[in-house]
Amino acid sequence: MSELLRIQTSISNTYLKSLLWKGFGIAFIGALSLVLGSVFISEPLMKKWGGILYFSAFLFITLGLLPYRKITRLQNKPNEIRVTENDHFEFWSKNELQLEFPLDQIQFSEFIENKKFYGIRIQLKQESPNLFRNLRKFHVLVDKKNKTDLTFLYFTKRSYKELYEIQSL
């Protein structure tokens, strides 16, 4: 089956840098507590609380760097939105089809951008019960109240314009 359009996720450098600095700050707290705890806590107290100190320090380091790792993975293997010749919207992640519906099911679409994320928001005309699997792990937000509202994260404004042109045909 041939495609009319194929767009991929793109992580902006600004977002990547802010995520890296935020993660570095959280990881730094963990590393600092590890170093300061090792130097300034007495041996008897370390025997009692050392395991908790080391566990919490490594937890902070992991929690700080994990979001950056996920985004760089997405950058290396981007998600895709495809529009096929038979007018179907397809969402692909890791070379697997995750979501598909006819283009005429789209009520409206828009590009959204705020401090936390950016992407393409699509409002469907009606809910399809088998349409929604666990999409959150694929960087797709589904409105819990209105399950016809989908947000595909990290697609650029230019990608939205290309999709809108195809959708308008």
ROLUMGU-717805 format. One record per residue (C-alpha): residue number from 1; residue in one letter; chain; y, z, x. Coordinates in nm, 4 decimals, padded with zeros to 6 digits. Layout:
# ROLUMGU-717805
<atom num="NUM" residu="a" chaine="A" c2="Y" c3="Z" c1="X"/>
...
***
This chain:
# ROLUMGU-717805
<atom num="1" residu="m" chaine="A" c2="00.0000" c3="00.0000" c1="00.0000"/>
<atom num="2" residu="s" chaine="A" c2="00.3361" c3="-00.0993" c1="00.1374"/>
<atom num="3" residu="e" chaine="A" c2="00.6399" c3="00.1255" c1="00.1606"/>
<atom num="4" residu="l" chaine="A" c2="00.9971" c3="00.0617" c1="00.0585"/>
<atom num="5" residu="l" chaine="A" c2="01.1287" c3="00.3660" c1="00.2426"/>
<atom num="6" residu="r" chaine="A" c2="01.0115" c3="00.6210" c1="00.4978"/>
<atom num="7" residu="i" chaine="A" c2="01.2396" c3="00.9068" c1="00.6043"/>
<atom num="8" residu="q" chaine="A" c2="01.1593" c3="01.1996" c1="00.8310"/>
<atom num="9" residu="t" chaine="A" c2="01.2854" c3="01.5522" c1="00.8751"/>
<atom num="10" residu="s" chaine="A" c2="01.5495" c3="01.5959" c1="01.1409"/>
<atom num="11" residu="i" chaine="A" c2="01.6559" c3="01.9327" c1="01.2780"/>
<atom num="12" residu="s" chaine="A" c2="02.0249" c3="01.9443" c1="01.3678"/>
<atom num="13" residu="n" chaine="A" c2="02.1186" c3="02.0797" c1="01.7092"/>
<atom num="14" residu="t" chaine="A" c2="02.3584" c3="02.3281" c1="01.5498"/>
<atom num="15" residu="y" chaine="A" c2="02.0825" c3="02.4738" c1="01.3329"/>
<atom num="16" residu="l" chaine="A" c2="01.8389" c3="02.4779" c1="01.6255"/>
<atom num="17" residu="k" chaine="A" c2="02.0865" c3="02.6620" c1="01.8486"/>
<atom num="18" residu="s" chaine="A" c2="02.1734" c3="02.9203" c1="01.5829"/>
<atom num="19" residu="l" chaine="A" c2="01.8043" c3="02.9829" c1="01.5187"/>
<atom num="20" residu="l" chaine="A" c2="01.7392" c3="03.0180" c1="01.8901"/>
<atom num="21" residu="w" chaine="A" c2="02.0232" c3="03.2664" c1="01.9403"/>
<atom num="22" residu="k" chaine="A" c2="01.9237" c3="03.4721" c1="01.6381"/>
<atom num="23" residu="g" chaine="A" c2="01.5616" c3="03.4787" c1="01.7556"/>
<atom num="24" residu="f" chaine="A" c2="01.6672" c3="03.5601" c1="02.1099"/>
<atom num="25" residu="g" chaine="A" c2="01.8689" c3="03.8570" c1="01.9791"/>
<atom num="26" residu="i" chaine="A" c2="01.5705" c3="03.9971" c1="01.7898"/>
<atom num="27" residu="a" chaine="A" c2="01.3357" c3="03.9358" c1="02.0842"/>
<atom num="28" residu="f" chaine="A" c2="01.5876" c3="04.0970" c1="02.3189"/>
<atom num="29" residu="i" chaine="A" c2="01.5796" c3="04.4173" c1="02.1123"/>
<atom num="30" residu="g" chaine="A" c2="01.2016" c3="04.4257" c1="02.1553"/>
<atom num="31" residu="a" chaine="A" c2="01.2172" c3="04.3572" c1="02.5288"/>
<atom num="32" residu="l" chaine="A" c2="01.4965" c3="04.6110" c1="02.5792"/>
<atom num="33" residu="s" chaine="A" c2="01.3054" c3="04.8822" c1="02.3927"/>
<atom num="34" residu="l" chaine="A" c2="00.9996" c3="04.8044" c1="02.6034"/>
<atom num="35" residu="v" chaine="A" c2="01.1891" c3="04.8326" c1="02.9334"/>
<atom num="36" residu="l" chaine="A" c2="01.4000" c3="05.1344" c1="02.8373"/>
<atom num="37" residu="g" chaine="A" c2="01.1012" c3="05.3133" c1="02.6867"/>
<atom num="38" residu="s" chaine="A" c2="00.8972" c3="05.2544" c1="03.0016"/>
<atom num="39" residu="v" chaine="A" c2="01.1741" c3="05.3847" c1="03.2282"/>
<atom num="40" residu="f" chaine="A" c2="01.3236" c3="05.6764" c1="03.0357"/>
<atom num="41" residu="i" chaine="A" c2="01.0433" c3="05.8239" c1="02.8227"/>
<atom num="42" residu="s" chaine="A" c2="00.8444" c3="06.1023" c1="02.9877"/>
<atom num="43" residu="e" chaine="A" c2="00.4733" c3="06.0653" c1="03.0513"/>
<atom num="44" residu="p" chaine="A" c2="00.3537" c3="06.3195" c1="02.7896"/>
<atom num="45" residu="l" chaine="A" c2="00.5746" c3="06.1599" c1="02.5244"/>
<atom num="46" residu="m" chaine="A" c2="00.4601" c3="05.8119" c1="02.6323"/>
<atom num="47" residu="k" chaine="A" c2="00.0947" c3="05.9155" c1="02.5942"/>
<atom num="48" residu="k" chaine="A" c2="00.1673" c3="06.0157" c1="02.2367"/>
<atom num="49" residu="w" chaine="A" c2="00.4083" c3="05.7386" c1="02.1280"/>
<atom num="50" residu="g" chaine="A" c2="00.3592" c3="05.4666" c1="02.3885"/>
<atom num="51" residu="g" chaine="A" c2="00.1204" c3="05.2578" c1="02.1811"/>
<atom num="52" residu="i" chaine="A" c2="00.3633" c3="05.2488" c1="01.8896"/>
<atom num="53" residu="l" chaine="A" c2="00.6511" c3="05.1652" c1="02.1244"/>
<atom num="54" residu="y" chaine="A" c2="00.4638" c3="04.8744" c1="02.2837"/>
<atom num="55" residu="f" chaine="A" c2="00.3353" c3="04.7461" c1="01.9500"/>
<atom num="56" residu="s" chaine="A" c2="00.6830" c3="04.7523" c1="01.7926"/>
<atom num="57" residu="a" chaine="A" c2="00.8386" c3="04.5887" c1="02.1005"/>
<atom num="58" residu="f" chaine="A" c2="00.5896" c3="04.3012" c1="02.0937"/>
<atom num="59" residu="l" chaine="A" c2="00.6355" c3="04.2732" c1="01.7167"/>
<atom num="60" residu="f" chaine="A" c2="01.0123" c3="04.2276" c1="01.7645"/>
<atom num="61" residu="i" chaine="A" c2="00.9553" c3="03.9692" c1="02.0368"/>
<atom num="62" residu="t" chaine="A" c2="00.7095" c3="03.7764" c1="01.8196"/>
<atom num="63" residu="l" chaine="A" c2="00.9259" c3="03.7915" c1="01.5067"/>
<atom num="64" residu="g" chaine="A" c2="01.2248" c3="03.6739" c1="01.7079"/>
<atom num="65" residu="l" chaine="A" c2="01.0601" c3="03.3677" c1="01.8578"/>
<atom num="66" residu="l" chaine="A" c2="00.8237" c3="03.2615" c1="01.5764"/>
<atom num="67" residu="p" chaine="A" c2="01.0833" c3="03.0834" c1="01.3544"/>
<atom num="68" residu="y" chaine="A" c2="01.2048" c3="02.8797" c1="01.6516"/>
<atom num="69" residu="r" chaine="A" c2="00.8458" c3="02.7838" c1="01.7326"/>
<atom num="70" residu="k" chaine="A" c2="00.7852" c3="02.6687" c1="01.3742"/>
<atom num="71" residu="i" chaine="A" c2="01.0979" c3="02.4530" c1="01.3747"/>
<atom num="72" residu="t" chaine="A" c2="01.0151" c3="02.2927" c1="01.7098"/>
<atom num="73" residu="r" chaine="A" c2="00.6676" c3="02.2130" c1="01.5746"/>
<atom num="74" residu="l" chaine="A" c2="00.8320" c3="02.0461" c1="01.2765"/>
<atom num="75" residu="q" chaine="A" c2="01.0542" c3="01.8564" c1="01.5169"/>
<atom num="76" residu="n" chaine="A" c2="00.7485" c3="01.7285" c1="01.7058"/>
<atom num="77" residu="k" chaine="A" c2="00.5516" c3="01.6415" c1="01.3887"/>
<atom num="78" residu="p" chaine="A" c2="00.8148" c3="01.5764" c1="01.1204"/>
<atom num="79" residu="n" chaine="A" c2="00.7555" c3="01.5798" c1="00.7474"/>
<atom num="80" residu="e" chaine="A" c2="00.8094" c3="01.2482" c1="00.5696"/>
<atom num="81" residu="i" chaine="A" c2="00.9259" c3="01.1264" c1="00.2337"/>
<atom num="82" residu="r" chaine="A" c2="00.7928" c3="00.7847" c1="00.1431"/>
<atom num="83" residu="v" chaine="A" c2="00.8734" c3="00.5584" c1="-00.1474"/>
<atom num="84" residu="t" chaine="A" c2="00.5999" c3="00.3040" c1="-00.2153"/>
<atom num="85" residu="e" chaine="A" c2="00.6262" c3="-00.0424" c1="-00.3663"/>
<atom num="86" residu="n" chaine="A" c2="00.4719" c3="00.0826" c1="-00.6896"/>
<atom num="87" residu="d" chaine="A" c2="00.7696" c3="00.3233" c1="-00.7246"/>
<atom num="88" residu="h" chaine="A" c2="00.5991" c3="00.6463" c1="-00.6264"/>
<atom num="89" residu="f" chaine="A" c2="00.7654" c3="00.9306" c1="-00.4379"/>
<atom num="90" residu="e" chaine="A" c2="00.5352" c3="01.0790" c1="-00.1740"/>
<atom num="91" residu="f" chaine="A" c2="00.5826" c3="01.3841" c1="00.0479"/>
<atom num="92" residu="w" chaine="A" c2="00.3714" c3="01.3892" c1="00.3657"/>
<atom num="93" residu="s" chaine="A" c2="00.3195" c3="01.6737" c1="00.6112"/>
<atom num="94" residu="k" chaine="A" c2="00.0976" c3="01.6569" c1="00.9195"/>
<atom num="95" residu="n" chaine="A" c2="-00.0144" c3="01.3064" c1="00.8133"/>
<atom num="96" residu="e" chaine="A" c2="-00.1519" c3="01.4393" c1="00.4829"/>
<atom num="97" residu="l" chaine="A" c2="-00.0174" c3="01.3601" c1="00.1381"/>
<atom num="98" residu="q" chaine="A" c2="00.1082" c3="01.6874" c1="-00.0139"/>
<atom num="99" residu="l" chaine="A" c2="00.2945" c3="01.5721" c1="-00.3229"/>
<atom num="100" residu="e" chaine="A" c2="00.3202" c3="01.2508" c1="-00.5255"/>
<atom num="101" residu="f" chaine="A" c2="00.4906" c3="01.1532" c1="-00.8494"/>
<atom num="102" residu="p" chaine="A" c2="00.6503" c3="00.8415" c1="-01.0038"/>
<atom num="103" residu="l" chaine="A" c2="01.0152" c3="00.7805" c1="-00.9184"/>
<atom num="104" residu="d" chaine="A" c2="01.1058" c3="00.7658" c1="-01.2866"/>
<atom num="105" residu="q" chaine="A" c2="01.0179" c3="01.1391" c1="-01.3086"/>
<atom num="106" residu="i" chaine="A" c2="01.3327" c3="01.2207" c1="-01.1071"/>
<atom num="107" residu="q" chaine="A" c2="01.6104" c3="01.3408" c1="-01.3359"/>
<atom num="108" residu="f" chaine="A" c2="01.8645" c3="01.3729" c1="-01.0535"/>
<atom num="109" residu="s" chaine="A" c2="01.8836" c3="01.4333" c1="-00.6818"/>
<atom num="110" residu="e" chaine="A" c2="02.1461" c3="01.5716" c1="-00.4469"/>
<atom num="111" residu="f" chaine="A" c2="02.2010" c3="01.6689" c1="-00.0857"/>
<atom num="112" residu="i" chaine="A" c2="02.2503" c3="02.0416" c1="-00.0335"/>
<atom num="113" residu="e" chaine="A" c2="02.3760" c3="02.2201" c1="00.2730"/>
<atom num="114" residu="n" chaine="A" c2="02.4547" c3="02.5836" c1="00.3441"/>
<atom num="115" residu="k" chaine="A" c2="02.4364" c3="02.8221" c1="00.6410"/>
<atom num="116" residu="k" chaine="A" c2="02.0626" c3="02.8838" c1="00.6038"/>
<atom num="117" residu="f" chaine="A" c2="01.9274" c3="02.5330" c1="00.5428"/>
<atom num="118" residu="y" chaine="A" c2="01.9973" c3="02.1766" c1="00.4391"/>
<atom num="119" residu="g" chaine="A" c2="01.7933" c3="01.9146" c1="00.2609"/>
<atom num="120" residu="i" chaine="A" c2="01.7336" c3="01.7029" c1="-00.0459"/>
<atom num="121" residu="r" chaine="A" c2="01.7126" c3="01.8702" c1="-00.3855"/>
<atom num="122" residu="i" chaine="A" c2="01.5283" c3="01.6869" c1="-00.6607"/>
<atom num="123" residu="q" chaine="A" c2="01.5194" c3="01.7856" c1="-01.0272"/>
<atom num="124" residu="l" chaine="A" c2="01.2212" c3="01.6408" c1="-01.2140"/>
<atom num="125" residu="k" chaine="A" c2="01.2275" c3="01.5535" c1="-01.5834"/>
<atom num="126" residu="q" chaine="A" c2="00.9168" c3="01.7509" c1="-01.6691"/>
<atom num="127" residu="e" chaine="A" c2="00.6779" c3="01.9900" c1="-01.5029"/>
<atom num="128" residu="s" chaine="A" c2="00.3399" c3="01.8582" c1="-01.4008"/>
<atom num="129" residu="p" chaine="A" c2="00.0808" c3="02.1371" c1="-01.3766"/>
<atom num="130" residu="n" chaine="A" c2="-00.1154" c3="01.9900" c1="-01.0864"/>
<atom num="131" residu="l" chaine="A" c2="00.1950" c3="01.8818" c1="-00.8953"/>
<atom num="132" residu="f" chaine="A" c2="00.2699" c3="02.2080" c1="-00.7192"/>
<atom num="133" residu="r" chaine="A" c2="00.0376" c3="02.3463" c1="-00.4575"/>
<atom num="134" residu="n" chaine="A" c2="00.1471" c3="02.5829" c1="-00.1857"/>
<atom num="135" residu="l" chaine="A" c2="00.4467" c3="02.3747" c1="-00.0822"/>
<atom num="136" residu="r" chaine="A" c2="00.6465" c3="02.6550" c1="00.0836"/>
<atom num="137" residu="k" chaine="A" c2="00.4454" c3="02.6293" c1="00.4046"/>
<atom num="138" residu="f" chaine="A" c2="00.5545" c3="02.2637" c1="00.4255"/>
<atom num="139" residu="h" chaine="A" c2="00.9294" c3="02.3477" c1="00.4148"/>
<atom num="140" residu="v" chaine="A" c2="00.9608" c3="02.2680" c1="00.0444"/>
<atom num="141" residu="l" chaine="A" c2="01.1324" c3="02.5204" c1="-00.1806"/>
<atom num="142" residu="v" chaine="A" c2="01.0194" c3="02.5361" c1="-00.5432"/>
<atom num="143" residu="d" chaine="A" c2="01.2393" c3="02.7198" c1="-00.7904"/>
<atom num="144" residu="k" chaine="A" c2="01.0149" c3="02.9879" c1="-00.9431"/>
<atom num="145" residu="k" chaine="A" c2="01.1945" c3="02.9885" c1="-01.2793"/>
<atom num="146" residu="n" chaine="A" c2="01.2295" c3="02.6142" c1="-01.3145"/>
<atom num="147" residu="k" chaine="A" c2="00.9264" c3="02.4555" c1="-01.1493"/>
<atom num="148" residu="t" chaine="A" c2="01.0781" c3="02.1094" c1="-01.1780"/>
<atom num="149" residu="d" chaine="A" c2="01.3374" c3="02.1902" c1="-00.9110"/>
<atom num="150" residu="l" chaine="A" c2="01.2235" c3="02.0954" c1="-00.5569"/>
<atom num="151" residu="t" chaine="A" c2="01.4152" c3="02.1212" c1="-00.2301"/>
<atom num="152" residu="f" chaine="A" c2="01.2829" c3="01.9296" c1="00.0688"/>
<atom num="153" residu="l" chaine="A" c2="01.4254" c3="02.1048" c1="00.3747"/>
<atom num="154" residu="y" chaine="A" c2="01.5642" c3="01.9479" c1="00.6919"/>
<atom num="155" residu="f" chaine="A" c2="01.6260" c3="01.5984" c1="00.5586"/>
<atom num="156" residu="t" chaine="A" c2="01.9728" c3="01.4714" c1="00.6541"/>
<atom num="157" residu="k" chaine="A" c2="02.2559" c3="01.3419" c1="00.4390"/>
<atom num="158" residu="r" chaine="A" c2="02.1883" c3="00.9905" c1="00.5693"/>
<atom num="159" residu="s" chaine="A" c2="01.8242" c3="01.0213" c1="00.4574"/>
<atom num="160" residu="y" chaine="A" c2="01.9429" c3="01.1345" c1="00.1153"/>
<atom num="161" residu="k" chaine="A" c2="02.1707" c3="00.8292" c1="00.0852"/>
<atom num="162" residu="e" chaine="A" c2="01.8790" c3="00.5990" c1="00.1672"/>
<atom num="163" residu="l" chaine="A" c2="01.6599" c3="00.7723" c1="-00.0913"/>
<atom num="164" residu="y" chaine="A" c2="01.9379" c3="00.7606" c1="-00.3513"/>
<atom num="165" residu="e" chaine="A" c2="01.9825" c3="00.3859" c1="-00.3021"/>
<atom num="166" residu="i" chaine="A" c2="01.6110" c3="00.3258" c1="-00.3617"/>
<atom num="167" residu="q" chaine="A" c2="01.6090" c3="00.5649" c1="-00.6571"/>
<atom num="168" residu="s" chaine="A" c2="01.9053" c3="00.3851" c1="-00.8175"/>
<atom num="169" residu="l" chaine="A" c2="01.7329" c3="00.0451" c1="-00.8137"/>
***
